[in-house]
């Protein structure tokens, strides 16, 4: 066989068919590629909360603000429970001697 027979780039029909095959192959590969959800790219609590928000929250920035508000509210409630409550002073308890006196 001669080298001219092996050189496929000089044959216009084969070159055209090869380009069509590559274009078709790339198109099929793009269609068959799995669609990556944006939710799966988000990590941590923000991604989890957005996934379980029922579709109400679609923006990552909005979810971050909601979580920040939740944390601030939780800290405020905790501080109120620890330091708040009754502000009146409780009088000290009087010790009662239960031992009878010696007669």
PDB file as gemmi writes it, atoms N, CA and C in Angstrom:
CRYST1    1.000    1.000    1.000  90.00  90.00  90.00 P 1                      
ATOM      1  N   UNK A   1       0.833  -1.181   0.000  1.00  0.00           N  
ATOM      2  CA  UNK A   1       0.000   0.000   0.000  1.00  0.00           C  
ATOM      3  C   UNK A   1       0.871   1.234   0.000  1.00  0.00           C  
ATOM      4  N   UNK A   2       0.387   2.206  -0.664  1.00  0.00           N  
ATOM      5  CA  UNK A   2       1.174   3.434  -0.737  1.00  0.00           C  
ATOM      6  C   UNK A   2       0.746   4.372   0.382  1.00  0.00           C  
ATOM      7  N   UNK A   3       1.594   5.349   0.645  1.00  0.00           N  
ATOM      8  CA  UNK A   3       1.299   6.330   1.696  1.00  0.00           C  
ATOM      9  C   UNK A   3       0.130   7.224   1.322  1.00  0.00           C  
ATOM     10  N   UNK A   4      -0.109   7.412   0.051  1.00  0.00           N  
ATOM     11  CA  UNK A   4      -1.229   8.237  -0.373  1.00  0.00           C  
ATOM     12  C   UNK A   4      -2.562   7.602  -0.008  1.00  0.00           C  
ATOM     13  N   UNK A   5      -2.648   6.288  -0.003  1.00  0.00           N  
ATOM     14  CA  UNK A   5      -3.879   5.587   0.333  1.00  0.00           C  
ATOM     15  C   UNK A   5      -4.169   5.684   1.836  1.00  0.00           C  
ATOM     16  N   UNK A   6      -3.100   5.748   2.673  1.00  0.00           N  
ATOM     17  CA  UNK A   6      -3.266   5.802   4.126  1.00  0.00           C  
ATOM     18  C   UNK A   6      -3.560   7.212   4.618  1.00  0.00           C  
ATOM     19  N   UNK A   7      -3.210   8.226   3.874  1.00  0.00           N  
ATOM     20  CA  UNK A   7      -3.430   9.605   4.291  1.00  0.00           C  
ATOM     21  C   UNK A   7      -4.882   9.977   4.023  1.00  0.00           C  
ATOM     22  N   UNK A   8      -5.716   9.956   5.087  1.00  0.00           N  
ATOM     23  CA  UNK A   8      -7.150  10.198   4.943  1.00  0.00           C  
ATOM     24  C   UNK A   8      -7.491  11.682   4.912  1.00  0.00           C  
ATOM     25  N   UNK A   9      -6.584  12.555   5.325  1.00  0.00           N  
ATOM     26  CA  UNK A   9      -6.878  13.975   5.364  1.00  0.00           C  
ATOM     27  C   UNK A   9      -6.988  14.571   3.965  1.00  0.00           C  
ATOM     28  N   UNK A  10      -6.410  13.924   2.957  1.00  0.00           N  
ATOM     29  CA  UNK A  10      -6.483  14.433   1.593  1.00  0.00           C  
ATOM     30  C   UNK A  10      -7.788  14.046   0.914  1.00  0.00           C  
ATOM     31  N   UNK A  11      -8.515  13.098   1.437  1.00  0.00           N  
ATOM     32  CA  UNK A  11      -9.778  12.676   0.856  1.00  0.00           C  
ATOM     33  C   UNK A  11     -10.889  13.567   1.416  1.00  0.00           C  
ATOM     34  N   UNK A  12     -11.525  14.362   0.579  1.00  0.00           N  
ATOM     35  CA  UNK A  12     -12.519  15.350   1.000  1.00  0.00           C  
ATOM     36  C   UNK A  12     -13.763  14.682   1.572  1.00  0.00           C  
ATOM     37  N   UNK A  13     -14.202  13.592   0.994  1.00  0.00           N  
ATOM     38  CA  UNK A  13     -15.410  12.918   1.468  1.00  0.00           C  
ATOM     39  C   UNK A  13     -15.215  12.354   2.868  1.00  0.00           C  
ATOM     40  N   UNK A  14     -14.097  11.733   3.084  1.00  0.00           N  
ATOM     41  CA  UNK A  14     -13.814  11.150   4.411  1.00  0.00           C  
ATOM     42  C   UNK A  14     -13.648  12.259   5.437  1.00  0.00           C  
ATOM     43  N   UNK A  15     -12.991  13.339   5.072  1.00  0.00           N  
ATOM     44  CA  UNK A  15     -12.794  14.460   5.985  1.00  0.00           C  
ATOM     45  C   UNK A  15     -14.143  15.081   6.367  1.00  0.00           C  
ATOM     46  N   UNK A  16     -15.045  15.250   5.391  1.00  0.00           N  
ATOM     47  CA  UNK A  16     -16.373  15.809   5.651  1.00  0.00           C  
ATOM     48  C   UNK A  16     -17.186  14.869   6.549  1.00  0.00           C  
ATOM     49  N   UNK A  17     -17.130  13.588   6.266  1.00  0.00           N  
ATOM     50  CA  UNK A  17     -17.865  12.611   7.073  1.00  0.00           C  
ATOM     51  C   UNK A  17     -17.325  12.567   8.498  1.00  0.00           C  
ATOM     52  N   UNK A  18     -16.021  12.702   8.645  1.00  0.00           N  
ATOM     53  CA  UNK A  18     -15.409  12.690   9.974  1.00  0.00           C  
ATOM     54  C   UNK A  18     -15.846  13.910  10.773  1.00  0.00           C  
ATOM     55  N   UNK A  19     -15.910  15.069  10.141  1.00  0.00           N  
ATOM     56  CA  UNK A  19     -16.347  16.284  10.838  1.00  0.00           C  
ATOM     57  C   UNK A  19     -17.821  16.178  11.234  1.00  0.00           C  
ATOM     58  N   UNK A  20     -18.638  15.621  10.355  1.00  0.00           N  
ATOM     59  CA  UNK A  20     -20.055  15.430  10.689  1.00  0.00           C  
ATOM     60  C   UNK A  20     -20.216  14.460  11.859  1.00  0.00           C  
ATOM     61  N   UNK A  21     -19.415  13.399  11.846  1.00  0.00           N  
ATOM     62  CA  UNK A  21     -19.471  12.417  12.933  1.00  0.00           C  
ATOM     63  C   UNK A  21     -19.058  13.055  14.252  1.00  0.00           C  
ATOM     64  N   UNK A  22     -18.009  13.863  14.237  1.00  0.00           N  
ATOM     65  CA  UNK A  22     -17.551  14.528  15.465  1.00  0.00           C  
ATOM     66  C   UNK A  22     -18.620  15.480  15.992  1.00  0.00           C  
ATOM     67  N   UNK A  23     -19.257  16.244  15.072  1.00  0.00           N  
ATOM     68  CA  UNK A  23     -20.293  17.175  15.500  1.00  0.00           C  
ATOM     69  C   UNK A  23     -21.484  16.421  16.104  1.00  0.00           C  
ATOM     70  N   UNK A  24     -21.884  15.333  15.454  1.00  0.00           N  
ATOM     71  CA  UNK A  24     -23.003  14.535  15.947  1.00  0.00           C  
ATOM     72  C   UNK A  24     -22.661  13.885  17.282  1.00  0.00           C  
ATOM     73  N   UNK A  25     -21.446  13.412  17.396  1.00  0.00           N  
ATOM     74  CA  UNK A  25     -20.995  12.771  18.630  1.00  0.00           C  
ATOM     75  C   UNK A  25     -20.979  13.776  19.783  1.00  0.00           C  
ATOM     76  N   UNK A  26     -20.506  14.986  19.530  1.00  0.00           N  
ATOM     77  CA  UNK A  26     -20.468  16.020  20.577  1.00  0.00           C  
ATOM     78  C   UNK A  26     -21.892  16.396  20.997  1.00  0.00           C  
ATOM     79  N   UNK A  27     -22.805  16.463  20.022  1.00  0.00           N  
ATOM     80  CA  UNK A  27     -24.189  16.794  20.312  1.00  0.00           C  
ATOM     81  C   UNK A  27     -24.846  15.726  21.180  1.00  0.00           C  
ATOM     82  N   UNK A  28     -24.625  14.467  20.855  1.00  0.00           N  
ATOM     83  CA  UNK A  28     -25.186  13.367  21.639  1.00  0.00           C  
ATOM     84  C   UNK A  28     -24.570  13.323  23.034  1.00  0.00           C  
ATOM     85  N   UNK A  29     -23.282  13.604  23.127  1.00  0.00           N  
ATOM     86  CA  UNK A  29     -22.621  13.597  24.436  1.00  0.00           C  
ATOM     87  C   UNK A  29     -23.196  14.695  25.326  1.00  0.00           C  
ATOM     88  N   UNK A  30     -23.503  15.857  24.723  1.00  0.00           N  
ATOM     89  CA  UNK A  30     -24.084  16.946  25.504  1.00  0.00           C  
ATOM     90  C   UNK A  30     -25.489  16.589  25.974  1.00  0.00           C  
ATOM     91  N   UNK A  31     -26.246  15.878  25.145  1.00  0.00           N  
ATOM     92  CA  UNK A  31     -27.606  15.494  25.521  1.00  0.00           C  
ATOM     93  C   UNK A  31     -27.608  14.407  26.586  1.00  0.00           C  
ATOM     94  N   UNK A  32     -26.653  13.502  26.520  1.00  0.00           N  
ATOM     95  CA  UNK A  32     -26.615  12.381  27.459  1.00  0.00           C  
ATOM     96  C   UNK A  32     -25.909  12.721  28.770  1.00  0.00           C  
ATOM     97  N   UNK A  33     -25.266  13.878  28.820  1.00  0.00           N  
ATOM     98  CA  UNK A  33     -24.554  14.255  30.037  1.00  0.00           C  
ATOM     99  C   UNK A  33     -25.565  14.475  31.163  1.00  0.00           C  
ATOM    100  N   UNK A  34     -25.260  14.006  32.360  1.00  0.00           N  
ATOM    101  CA  UNK A  34     -26.190  14.212  33.473  1.00  0.00           C  
ATOM    102  C   UNK A  34     -26.275  15.686  33.824  1.00  0.00           C  
ATOM    103  N   UNK A  35     -27.476  16.107  34.132  1.00  0.00           N  
ATOM    104  CA  UNK A  35     -27.694  17.495  34.514  1.00  0.00           C  
ATOM    105  C   UNK A  35     -27.342  17.641  35.989  1.00  0.00           C  
ATOM    106  N   UNK A  36     -26.425  18.539  36.277  1.00  0.00           N  
ATOM    107  CA  UNK A  36     -25.987  18.756  37.653  1.00  0.00           C  
ATOM    108  C   UNK A  36     -26.845  19.856  38.241  1.00  0.00           C  
ATOM    109  N   UNK A  37     -27.517  19.528  39.280  1.00  0.00           N  
ATOM    110  CA  UNK A  37     -28.375  20.496  39.941  1.00  0.00           C  
ATOM    111  C   UNK A  37     -27.526  21.507  40.697  1.00  0.00           C  
ATOM    112  N   UNK A  38     -27.994  22.748  40.707  1.00  0.00           N  
ATOM    113  CA  UNK A  38     -27.260  23.770  41.448  1.00  0.00           C  
ATOM    114  C   UNK A  38     -27.320  23.495  42.940  1.00  0.00           C  
ATOM    115  N   UNK A  39     -28.381  22.849  43.407  1.00  0.00           N  
ATOM    116  CA  UNK A  39     -28.494  22.537  44.830  1.00  0.00           C  
ATOM    117  C   UNK A  39     -27.423  21.565  45.282  1.00  0.00           C  
ATOM    118  N   UNK A  40     -26.987  20.670  44.397  1.00  0.00           N  
ATOM    119  CA  UNK A  40     -25.972  19.711  44.799  1.00  0.00           C  
ATOM    120  C   UNK A  40     -24.601  20.359  44.905  1.00  0.00           C  
ATOM    121  N   UNK A  41     -24.433  21.525  44.258  1.00  0.00           N  
ATOM    122  CA  UNK A  41     -23.158  22.213  44.344  1.00  0.00           C  
ATOM    123  C   UNK A  41     -23.025  22.960  45.662  1.00  0.00           C  
ATOM    124  N   UNK A  42     -24.133  23.288  46.278  1.00  0.00           N  
ATOM    125  CA  UNK A  42     -24.085  24.024  47.535  1.00  0.00           C  
ATOM    126  C   UNK A  42     -23.780  23.049  48.663  1.00  0.00           C  
ATOM    127  N   UNK A  43     -22.920  23.467  49.514  1.00  0.00           N  
ATOM    128  CA  UNK A  43     -22.509  22.600  50.611  1.00  0.00           C  
ATOM    129  C   UNK A  43     -23.016  23.151  51.934  1.00  0.00           C  
ATOM    130  N   UNK A  44     -23.103  22.295  52.898  1.00  0.00           N  
ATOM    131  CA  UNK A  44     -23.386  22.702  54.257  1.00  0.00           C  
ATOM    132  C   UNK A  44     -24.839  23.024  54.517  1.00  0.00           C  
ATOM    133  N   UNK A  45     -25.022  23.857  55.510  1.00  0.00           N  
ATOM    134  CA  UNK A  45     -26.355  24.169  56.007  1.00  0.00           C  
ATOM    135  C   UNK A  45     -27.173  24.962  55.004  1.00  0.00           C  
ATOM    136  N   UNK A  46     -26.528  25.845  54.250  1.00  0.00           N  
ATOM    137  CA  UNK A  46     -27.255  26.653  53.270  1.00  0.00           C  
ATOM    138  C   UNK A  46     -27.875  25.754  52.205  1.00  0.00           C  
ATOM    139  N   UNK A  47     -27.099  24.825  51.682  1.00  0.00           N  
ATOM    140  CA  UNK A  47     -27.618  23.905  50.675  1.00  0.00           C  
ATOM    141  C   UNK A  47     -28.721  23.023  51.218  1.00  0.00           C  
ATOM    142  N   UNK A  48     -28.542  22.547  52.426  1.00  0.00           N  
ATOM    143  CA  UNK A  48     -29.556  21.688  53.042  1.00  0.00           C  
ATOM    144  C   UNK A  48     -30.850  22.463  53.254  1.00  0.00           C  
ATOM    145  N   UNK A  49     -30.740  23.680  53.781  1.00  0.00           N  
ATOM    146  CA  UNK A  49     -31.936  24.474  54.063  1.00  0.00           C  
ATOM    147  C   UNK A  49     -32.651  24.869  52.777  1.00  0.00           C  
ATOM    148  N   UNK A  50     -31.902  25.184  51.727  1.00  0.00           N  
ATOM    149  CA  UNK A  50     -32.534  25.537  50.455  1.00  0.00           C  
ATOM    150  C   UNK A  50     -33.244  24.327  49.859  1.00  0.00           C  
ATOM    151  N   UNK A  51     -32.642  23.173  50.023  1.00  0.00           N  
ATOM    152  CA  UNK A  51     -33.238  21.946  49.492  1.00  0.00           C  
ATOM    153  C   UNK A  51     -34.553  21.632  50.200  1.00  0.00           C  
ATOM    154  N   UNK A  52     -34.615  21.891  51.504  1.00  0.00           N  
ATOM    155  CA  UNK A  52     -35.793  21.557  52.290  1.00  0.00           C  
ATOM    156  C   UNK A  52     -36.739  22.739  52.491  1.00  0.00           C  
ATOM    157  N   UNK A  53     -36.511  23.848  51.785  1.00  0.00           N  
ATOM    158  CA  UNK A  53     -37.396  25.008  51.935  1.00  0.00           C  
ATOM    159  C   UNK A  53     -38.662  24.871  51.112  1.00  0.00           C  
ATOM    160  N   UNK A  54     -38.749  23.818  50.326  1.00  0.00           N  
ATOM    161  CA  UNK A  54     -39.936  23.603  49.514  1.00  0.00           C  
ATOM    162  C   UNK A  54     -39.994  24.504  48.297  1.00  0.00           C  
ATOM    163  N   UNK A  55     -38.854  25.020  47.881  1.00  0.00           N  
ATOM    164  CA  UNK A  55     -38.806  25.879  46.706  1.00  0.00           C  
ATOM    165  C   UNK A  55     -39.117  27.329  46.992  1.00  0.00           C  
ATOM    166  N   UNK A  56     -39.347  27.688  48.243  1.00  0.00           N  
ATOM    167  CA  UNK A  56     -39.641  29.080  48.581  1.00  0.00           C  
ATOM    168  C   UNK A  56     -38.417  29.966  48.434  1.00  0.00           C  
ATOM    169  N   UNK A  57     -37.264  29.432  48.746  1.00  0.00           N  
ATOM    170  CA  UNK A  57     -36.031  30.210  48.706  1.00  0.00           C  
ATOM    171  C   UNK A  57     -35.164  29.656  47.593  1.00  0.00           C  
ATOM    172  N   UNK A  58     -34.891  30.500  46.606  1.00  0.00           N  
ATOM    173  CA  UNK A  58     -34.116  30.063  45.455  1.00  0.00           C  
ATOM    174  C   UNK A  58     -32.759  30.733  45.385  1.00  0.00           C  
ATOM    175  N   UNK A  59     -32.567  31.797  46.151  1.00  0.00           N  
ATOM    176  CA  UNK A  59     -31.317  32.542  46.116  1.00  0.00           C  
ATOM    177  C   UNK A  59     -30.472  32.181  47.330  1.00  0.00           C  
ATOM    178  N   UNK A  60     -29.223  31.884  47.091  1.00  0.00           N  
ATOM    179  CA  UNK A  60     -28.332  31.484  48.177  1.00  0.00           C  
ATOM    180  C   UNK A  60     -28.117  32.627  49.167  1.00  0.00           C  
ATOM    181  N   UNK A  61     -28.014  33.851  48.669  1.00  0.00           N  
ATOM    182  CA  UNK A  61     -27.813  35.017  49.536  1.00  0.00           C  
ATOM    183  C   UNK A  61     -29.005  35.189  50.474  1.00  0.00           C  
ATOM    184  N   UNK A  62     -30.220  35.027  49.966  1.00  0.00           N  
ATOM    185  CA  UNK A  62     -31.420  35.149  50.783  1.00  0.00           C  
ATOM    186  C   UNK A  62     -31.423  34.088  51.884  1.00  0.00           C  
ATOM    187  N   UNK A  63     -31.008  32.873  51.552  1.00  0.00           N  
ATOM    188  CA  UNK A  63     -30.969  31.810  52.555  1.00  0.00           C  
ATOM    189  C   UNK A  63     -29.952  32.116  53.638  1.00  0.00           C  
ATOM    190  N   UNK A  64     -28.824  32.703  53.258  1.00  0.00           N  
ATOM    191  CA  UNK A  64     -27.812  33.062  54.257  1.00  0.00           C  
ATOM    192  C   UNK A  64     -28.361  34.101  55.233  1.00  0.00           C  
ATOM    193  N   UNK A  65     -29.108  35.089  54.717  1.00  0.00           N  
ATOM    194  CA  UNK A  65     -29.696  36.097  55.602  1.00  0.00           C  
ATOM    195  C   UNK A  65     -30.741  35.478  56.531  1.00  0.00           C  
ATOM    196  N   UNK A  66     -31.521  34.556  56.026  1.00  0.00           N  
ATOM    197  CA  UNK A  66     -32.524  33.892  56.871  1.00  0.00           C  
ATOM    198  C   UNK A  66     -31.851  33.099  57.978  1.00  0.00           C  
ATOM    199  N   UNK A  67     -30.799  32.382  57.647  1.00  0.00           N  
ATOM    200  CA  UNK A  67     -30.082  31.617  58.671  1.00  0.00           C  
ATOM    201  C   UNK A  67     -29.411  32.541  59.682  1.00  0.00           C  
ATOM    202  N   UNK A  68     -28.879  33.664  59.218  1.00  0.00           N  
ATOM    203  CA  UNK A  68     -28.273  34.628  60.134  1.00  0.00           C  
ATOM    204  C   UNK A  68     -29.327  35.172  61.096  1.00  0.00           C  
ATOM    205  N   UNK A  69     -30.511  35.491  60.586  1.00  0.00           N  
ATOM    206  CA  UNK A  69     -31.600  35.958  61.448  1.00  0.00           C  
ATOM    207  C   UNK A  69     -32.012  34.908  62.461  1.00  0.00           C  
ATOM    208  N   UNK A  70     -32.039  33.645  62.038  1.00  0.00           N  
ATOM    209  CA  UNK A  70     -32.386  32.563  62.950  1.00  0.00           C  
ATOM    210  C   UNK A  70     -31.361  32.445  64.084  1.00  0.00           C  
ATOM    211  N   UNK A  71     -30.088  32.580  63.747  1.00  0.00           N  
ATOM    212  CA  UNK A  71     -29.034  32.497  64.762  1.00  0.00           C  
ATOM    213  C   UNK A  71     -29.141  33.657  65.748  1.00  0.00           C  
ATOM    214  N   UNK A  72     -29.376  34.864  65.247  1.00  0.00           N  
ATOM    215  CA  UNK A  72     -29.513  36.027  66.128  1.00  0.00           C  
ATOM    216  C   UNK A  72     -30.712  35.843  67.056  1.00  0.00           C  
ATOM    217  N   UNK A  73     -31.832  35.359  66.527  1.00  0.00           N  
ATOM    218  CA  UNK A  73     -33.020  35.132  67.359  1.00  0.00           C  
ATOM    219  C   UNK A  73     -32.755  34.052  68.409  1.00  0.00           C  
ATOM    220  N   UNK A  74     -32.043  32.989  68.040  1.00  0.00           N  
ATOM    221  CA  UNK A  74     -31.740  31.923  68.993  1.00  0.00           C  
ATOM    222  C   UNK A  74     -30.839  32.441  70.116  1.00  0.00           C  
ATOM    223  N   UNK A  75     -29.872  33.277  69.769  1.00  0.00           N  
ATOM    224  CA  UNK A  75     -28.991  33.847  70.800  1.00  0.00           C  
ATOM    225  C   UNK A  75     -29.786  34.768  71.723  1.00  0.00           C  
ATOM    226  N   UNK A  76     -30.678  35.576  71.159  1.00  0.00           N  
ATOM    227  CA  UNK A  76     -31.485  36.485  71.973  1.00  0.00           C  
ATOM    228  C   UNK A  76     -32.386  35.714  72.939  1.00  0.00           C  
ATOM    229  N   UNK A  77     -33.023  34.665  72.471  1.00  0.00           N  
ATOM    230  CA  UNK A  77     -33.877  33.850  73.339  1.00  0.00           C  
ATOM    231  C   UNK A  77     -33.041  33.181  74.426  1.00  0.00           C  
ATOM    232  N   UNK A  78     -31.869  32.683  74.076  1.00  0.00           N  
ATOM    233  CA  UNK A  78     -31.002  32.037  75.065  1.00  0.00           C  
ATOM    234  C   UNK A  78     -30.561  33.020  76.138  1.00  0.00           C  
ATOM    235  N   UNK A  79     -30.177  34.225  75.737  1.00  0.00           N  
ATOM    236  CA  UNK A  79     -29.758  35.230  76.722  1.00  0.00           C  
ATOM    237  C   UNK A  79     -30.921  35.635  77.621  1.00  0.00           C  
ATOM    238  N   UNK A  80     -32.105  35.737  77.046  1.00  0.00           N  
ATOM    239  CA  UNK A  80     -33.271  36.075  77.869  1.00  0.00           C  
ATOM    240  C   UNK A  80     -33.555  34.981  78.887  1.00  0.00           C  
ATOM    241  N   UNK A  81     -33.461  33.726  78.469  1.00  0.00           N  
ATOM    242  CA  UNK A  81     -33.751  32.632  79.392  1.00  0.00           C  
ATOM    243  C   UNK A  81     -32.703  32.527  80.497  1.00  0.00           C  
ATOM    244  N   UNK A  82     -31.462  32.827  80.171  1.00  0.00           N  
ATOM    245  CA  UNK A  82     -30.402  32.717  81.179  1.00  0.00           C  
ATOM    246  C   UNK A  82     -30.429  33.909  82.132  1.00  0.00           C  
ATOM    247  N   UNK A  83     -30.496  35.120  81.580  1.00  0.00           N  
ATOM    248  CA  UNK A  83     -30.372  36.309  82.432  1.00  0.00           C  
ATOM    249  C   UNK A  83     -31.705  36.976  82.725  1.00  0.00           C  
ATOM    250  N   UNK A  84     -32.712  36.690  81.991  1.00  0.00           N  
ATOM    251  CA  UNK A  84     -34.019  37.340  82.176  1.00  0.00           C  
ATOM    252  C   UNK A  84     -34.846  36.608  83.194  1.00  0.00           C  
ATOM    253  N   UNK A  85     -36.112  36.756  83.040  1.00  0.00           N  
ATOM    254  CA  UNK A  85     -37.018  36.090  83.975  1.00  0.00           C  
ATOM    255  C   UNK A  85     -37.436  37.044  85.065  1.00  0.00           C  
ATOM    256  N   UNK A  86     -37.587  36.544  86.272  1.00  0.00           N  
ATOM    257  CA  UNK A  86     -38.027  37.366  87.390  1.00  0.00           C  
ATOM    258  C   UNK A  86     -36.902  38.297  87.815  1.00  0.00           C  
ATOM    259  N   UNK A  87     -37.275  39.559  87.998  1.00  0.00           N  
ATOM    260  CA  UNK A  87     -36.270  40.536  88.413  1.00  0.00           C  
ATOM    261  C   UNK A  87     -36.354  40.846  89.907  1.00  0.00           C  
ATOM    262  N   UNK A  88     -37.366  40.331  90.576  1.00  0.00           N  
ATOM    263  CA  UNK A  88     -37.497  40.606  92.009  1.00  0.00           C  
ATOM    264  C   UNK A  88     -36.503  39.752  92.798  1.00  0.00           C  
ATOM    265  N   UNK A  89     -36.029  40.332  93.876  1.00  0.00           N  
ATOM    266  CA  UNK A  89     -35.058  39.623  94.717  1.00  0.00           C  
ATOM    267  C   UNK A  89     -35.768  38.594  95.577  1.00  0.00           C  
ATOM    268  N   UNK A  90     -35.192  37.435  95.620  1.00  0.00           N  
ATOM    269  CA  UNK A  90     -35.745  36.362  96.438  1.00  0.00           C  
ATOM    270  C   UNK A  90     -35.105  36.468  97.822  1.00  0.00           C  
ATOM    271  N   UNK A  91     -35.939  36.580  98.864  1.00  0.00           N  
ATOM    272  CA  UNK A  91     -35.348  36.705 100.211  1.00  0.00           C  
ATOM    273  C   UNK A  91     -34.647  35.408 100.602  1.00  0.00           C  
ATOM    274  N   UNK A  92     -33.594  35.534 101.381  1.00  0.00           N  
ATOM    275  CA  UNK A  92     -32.883  34.322 101.808  1.00  0.00           C  
ATOM    276  C   UNK A  92     -33.792  33.462 102.698  1.00  0.00           C  
ATOM    277  N   UNK A  93     -33.606  32.188 102.606  1.00  0.00           N  
ATOM    278  CA  UNK A  93     -34.426  31.273 103.391  1.00  0.00           C  
ATOM    279  C   UNK A  93     -33.951  31.273 104.836  1.00  0.00           C  
ATOM    280  N   UNK A  94     -34.926  31.158 105.731  1.00  0.00           N  
ATOM    281  CA  UNK A  94     -34.615  31.144 107.163  1.00  0.00           C  
ATOM    282  C   UNK A  94     -34.427  29.694 107.582  1.00  0.00           C  
ATOM    283  N   UNK A  95     -33.338  29.448 108.261  1.00  0.00           N  
ATOM    284  CA  UNK A  95     -33.054  28.103 108.744  1.00  0.00           C  
ATOM    285  C   UNK A  95     -33.829  27.879 110.034  1.00  0.00           C  
ATOM    286  N   UNK A  96     -34.566  26.811 110.094  1.00  0.00           N  
ATOM    287  CA  UNK A  96     -35.338  26.474 111.282  1.00  0.00           C  
ATOM    288  C   UNK A  96     -34.607  25.338 111.984  1.00  0.00           C  
ATOM    289  N   UNK A  97     -34.349  25.577 113.258  1.00  0.00           N  
ATOM    290  CA  UNK A  97     -33.663  24.554 114.048  1.00  0.00           C  
ATOM    291  C   UNK A  97     -34.693  23.507 114.453  1.00  0.00           C  
ATOM    292  N   UNK A  98     -34.490  22.292 114.003  1.00  0.00           N  
ATOM    293  CA  UNK A  98     -35.453  21.241 114.301  1.00  0.00           C  
ATOM    294  C   UNK A  98     -35.057  20.385 115.496  1.00  0.00           C  
ATOM    295  N   UNK A  99     -33.942  20.725 116.116  1.00  0.00           N  
ATOM    296  CA  UNK A  99     -33.500  19.960 117.278  1.00  0.00           C  
ATOM    297  C   UNK A  99     -34.203  20.535 118.521  1.00  0.00           C  
ATOM    298  N   UNK A 100     -34.856  19.646 119.285  1.00  0.00           N  
ATOM    299  CA  UNK A 100     -35.555  20.174 120.475  1.00  0.00           C  
ATOM    300  C   UNK A 100     -34.524  20.644 121.528  1.00  0.00           C  
ATOM    301  N   UNK A 101     -34.884  21.658 122.278  1.00  0.00           N  
ATOM    302  CA  UNK A 101     -33.963  22.164 123.311  1.00  0.00           C  
ATOM    303  C   UNK A 101     -33.849  21.144 124.465  1.00  0.00           C  
ATOM    304  N   UNK A 102     -32.719  21.203 125.147  1.00  0.00           N  
ATOM    305  CA  UNK A 102     -32.503  20.304 126.302  1.00  0.00           C  
ATOM    306  C   UNK A 102     -33.311  20.841 127.486  1.00  0.00           C  
ATOM    307  N   UNK A 103     -34.030  19.956 128.093  1.00  0.00           N  
ATOM    308  CA  UNK A 103     -34.840  20.371 129.240  1.00  0.00           C  
ATOM    309  C   UNK A 103     -34.170  19.934 130.502  1.00  0.00           C  
TER     310      UNK A 103                                                      
END                                                                             
